[in-house]
Amino acid sequence: MDNQHNTTRARRRRNTARKLPDTTVPSPCIGLCWLNDATQLCDGCFRNVDEIRDWMIMDKNEKLTVLASIEKRRIDATDI
């Protein structure tokens, strides 16, 4: 019974897709972490709290979407 249990467990592990953190997209953090009360964005990287919190668990496409949003936010901030 133990051998069958171990075989089943091993098969289950092989069939489970493990999501590894994406490390191909560098973090936009510049080490100036200050949440702006008016915009609810970090003054350093222009991310919101959810984006900062979730960065390490986002996949590549999600990170690229955030980076595009950051670029737009930077442009909008310089227009003010």
Secondary structure, 3 states (H helix, E strand, C coil): CHHHHHHHHHHHHHHCCCCCCCCCCCCCCCCCCCECCCCCEECCCCCEHHHHHHHHHCCHHHHHHHHHHHHHHHHHHHHC
